Amino acid sequence: MNILRIDASIQGTSSAGSALADLVVTEATQGRPDATVVRRHLAAEPLPSTAWADAVSAGYVAAEQRTPAQVEALALAGSLADELRAADAAVLALPLYNYGVSQHVKIWMDLAIAGAPMGERLLDGTPVVLVVTRGGGYGPGTPREGWDHNVDYVRRIVGDVWGAELTVVERELTLVGVNPALDELAELGALARKTAEEAAIEAGAALGEHRAA
């Protein structure tokens, strides 16, 4: 069982999303000595910001005329696509930043797409757990309802374009206890954390069972 784990938080060891992803992976690998986890942290080790443009432009140039940067970018794009193809399952911890995906995630997705033949479903039928964290509240009736442009975008790429069987685990109000403006939401924040942790454990167990079947 080969699990691909992608993290993208800029919070380091205090990341709420990474903590949830830990729960998913722990549960998925429990009792599975054959399990291996391939990890890529897009924020701790960012992909080059110019690589996507170099990989795309290389497609319009004869192989012998490509620049070293284009050759390197194509190789990187191909390796990212290969990581997705090789995964028996994946756990993606992709937080909401400025109402959408972070630059790190966008570069990763763009490069992986560039590294595969057009239209290839890199995760076709692969079970994927998407872990999403949001500092504030974006639910129905809140002032920021409809401002989350992260989850729908990731669904389009990971689910529709790459063909994954997607399960989403979400936690809101992660900045409760950090941002004083959210102090009055402490009870809701605690409930959101508990609910998300339970969902992460359940998703991890289902992931392990899926691959064991």
Backbone hydrogen bonds, N-H to C=O, Kabsch-Sander energy under -0.5 kcal/mol:
donor,donor_aa,acceptor,acceptor_aa,energy
3,I,1,M,-0.6
3,I,36,T,-3.2
4,L,2,N,-0.5
4,L,89,A,-2.6
5,R,3,I,-0.6
5,R,38,V,-3.3
6,I,4,L,-0.5
6,I,91,V,-2.6
7,D,40,R,-2.2
8,A,93,A,-1.1
14,S,11,Q,-1.7
15,S,12,G,-1.5
19,A,15,S,-1.5
20,L,16,A,-1.8
21,A,17,G,-2.4
22,D,18,S,-2.2
23,L,19,A,-1.5
24,V,20,L,-2.0
25,V,21,A,-2.7
26,T,22,D,-2.8
27,E,23,L,-2.2
28,A,24,V,-2.4
29,T,25,V,-2.1
30,Q,26,T,-0.8
32,R,29,T,-2.5
35,A,32,R,-2.1
36,T,1,M,-2.8
38,V,3,I,-2.9
38,V,36,T,-0.5
39,R,37,V,-0.6
40,R,5,R,-2.2
42,L,7,D,-2.9
42,L,40,R,-0.7
45,E,41,H,-2.3
51,A,48,P,-1.2
54,D,50,T,-1.9
55,A,51,A,-2.7
56,V,52,W,-2.6
57,S,53,A,-2.5
58,A,54,D,-1.6
59,G,55,A,-0.7
59,G,56,V,-1.1
60,Y,57,S,-1.5
61,V,58,A,-1.6
65,Q,62,A,-2.0
66,R,62,A,-0.5
66,R,63,A,-1.1
71,V,67,T,-2.4
72,E,68,P,-2.5
73,A,69,A,-2.3
74,L,70,Q,-2.4
75,A,71,V,-2.0
76,L,72,E,-2.2
77,A,73,A,-2.7
78,G,74,L,-2.4
79,S,75,A,-2.0
80,L,76,L,-2.1
81,A,77,A,-2.1
82,D,78,G,-2.2
83,E,79,S,-1.9
84,L,80,L,-1.5
85,R,81,A,-2.3
86,A,82,D,-2.3
87,A,83,E,-0.6
87,A,84,L,-0.9
88,D,2,N,-2.9
89,A,2,N,-1.5
90,A,127,P,-1.8
91,V,4,L,-2.7
92,L,129,V,-2.8
93,A,6,I,-3.3
93,A,91,V,-0.6
94,L,92,L,-0.9
94,L,131,V,-2.2
96,L,133,T,-2.7
97,Y,95,P,-0.5
97,Y,100,G,-2.6
100,G,97,Y,-1.9
106,K,102,S,-2.2
107,I,103,Q,-2.2
108,W,104,H,-1.8
109,M,105,V,-2.6
110,D,106,K,-2.7
111,L,107,I,-2.6
112,A,108,W,-2.4
113,I,109,M,-2.3
114,A,110,D,-2.1
115,G,111,L,-1.6
116,A,113,I,-1.2
120,E,117,P,-2.3
122,L,120,E,-1.3
123,L,162,W,-2.1
124,D,121,R,-1.7
125,G,163,G,-2.7
126,T,123,L,-2.5
128,V,165,E,-2.7
129,V,90,A,-2.6
130,L,128,V,-0.6
130,L,167,T,-3.2
131,V,92,L,-3.5
131,V,129,V,-0.6
132,V,130,L,-0.6
132,V,169,V,-3.0
134,R,171,R,-2.3
142,T,139,G,-2.0
145,E,142,T,-1.7
146,G,138,Y,-0.6
147,W,144,R,-2.3
149,H,99,Y,-2.5
149,H,147,W,-1.0
154,V,150,N,-2.6
155,R,151,V,-2.6
156,R,152,D,-2.0
157,I,153,Y,-2.0
158,V,154,V,-2.8
159,G,154,V,-0.7
159,G,155,R,-1.5
160,D,155,R,-1.8
161,V,156,R,-2.3
162,W,157,I,-2.6
163,G,159,G,-0.6
164,A,158,V,-2.4
165,E,126,T,-2.6
166,L,164,A,-0.9
167,T,128,V,-2.6
169,V,130,L,-3.2
171,R,132,V,-2.3
173,L,136,G,-2.1
174,T,134,R,-1.9
175,L,135,G,-1.9
176,V,173,L,-1.3
178,V,175,L,-2.2
179,N,175,L,-3.0
182,L,179,N,-2.4
183,D,180,P,-1.7
185,L,182,L,-2.1
186,A,183,D,-1.5
189,G,185,L,-2.8
190,A,186,A,-2.3
191,L,187,E,-2.0
192,A,188,L,-2.6
193,R,189,G,-2.1
194,K,190,A,-2.3
195,T,191,L,-2.8
196,A,192,A,-2.2
197,E,193,R,-2.6
198,E,194,K,-2.2
199,A,195,T,-2.1
200,A,196,A,-2.4
201,I,197,E,-2.2
202,E,198,E,-2.2
203,A,199,A,-2.5
204,G,200,A,-2.4
205,A,201,I,-2.3
206,A,202,E,-2.2
207,L,203,A,-2.1
208,G,204,G,-2.3
209,E,205,A,-2.3
210,H,206,A,-2.4
211,R,207,L,-1.9
212,A,208,G,-1.3
213,A,209,E,-1.2
